[in-house]
Amino acid sequence: MTGRRRNRSTSLRGLPGRSRTTRTGALSAGALVACASLAVGCGIVPGATGGSGDDPITVMTWAPQETAATNKPGMPAFARAYARWINAHGGINGRKLNVLTCNDHNDSVAAAKCARQAVKENVVAVVGSYSQYADAFFPPLEGAGIPYIGGYGITNTEFTSPLSYPVNGGQPALLAGLGDALADNCGPVTLIRPDTIAGDQLPALLDSGLASGGHAPAHDQRAEEDATEYDGQSEQALQRATTDPSETGCVVPALGDRTGTFMDSFRRARQDYPEVRTGTVLGSVDQTTINATGGASGPYEGAYVTGWYPASSDRRWDGMKKVIEEQAFGDNSIDPADAGVQTTWIAYTAFKEIVESLGDGEITADTITHALDDGLKVGTGGLTPTLQWKFQDKLASVGFPRLVNTEVTLQVVRQGRLVSASKGSVDTTQALQNADVA
């Protein structure tokens, strides 16, 4: 990629072995961090944080909330509901689960504060979280040896850090899978993505999927991640997508929560252009978004959408829905169709299995990471392949040594409904092996 600012660069290569090497990153203006516990106020459930016997097990979940950009309030809310549910059913191996939550405010300083809070509270793991500021939160975690289990996959560092244990293929798999789908169905492709460190990593991933289908790279179009309108961006994207009138161009907005804002502008601008298709990734759009924007007559009709997991109507989600029904009924921030909530459920499902594998032994950050690094296989009720993390896995050669789940699902919007575009899942390993993310 060209035109990258020097002060926004980030390392994408894996760290060998049990390295505790830290990374540095530019820090933005400070922000307050809200930390909540299942105990009253912000207190901690009495007792040691891990240990053996009946001591409670303390973990943390963080995500941005109440920001002008991407927000994932359902992730910490579901984590608290999960703790209430698991404790109401006897805990994990008889131990209570204590969940601390933190608001990273979509800010690097706040993300670092969340990580330092996790270290201070001696949590045994950070589970099911979302933050795009990996350069800010990983150094404190790595320095304290705290594993990061089931992050959302928004940054490449989540697939390089030896203390990261992702449950999905993150943005790399979603974009590679989307590119592969668009290669056979699109003329010129334009990617609209945030002008951020995390956004800098997206073009090469989409291009890897396009290349696997023999397609030319996409136009890389940067945009502000917290804009209130994208009229100029929409016009520019449409001009690029229609450079060849003999082909149907495609526009791919990957702006997180601002994808809907872009599509409002795009709907108005596209009236003056030939038919253009769209494609995006789950997390940027879901069925609720499609309904709210006009269904079959809306801007997403015909769009390809890649996701990590089975459709929310699949019976394999019944366990998650039971937790919501019993402990979070009426909490509008928890949407069972939200990819963040789903990732948090899978992450806690994996965490529970890890703890159970340790039996009556000590539950600490070290015992958890040792179990995982010794080759523990973790099931997720069929929502993902069986997970097993290695220091150097099949995608280590292209900078993703911790990416172990390369499967994505391909869906398409037909008559206003998000339906499967193919049976089963799509393996993006080959496309990712062709990615140039260095």
Order of alpha helices (4+ residues) and beta strands (2+ residues): beta-beta-alpha-beta-alpha-beta-alpha-beta-beta-alpha-beta-alpha-alpha-beta-alpha-beta-alpha-beta-alpha-beta-alpha-alpha-alpha-beta-beta-beta-alpha
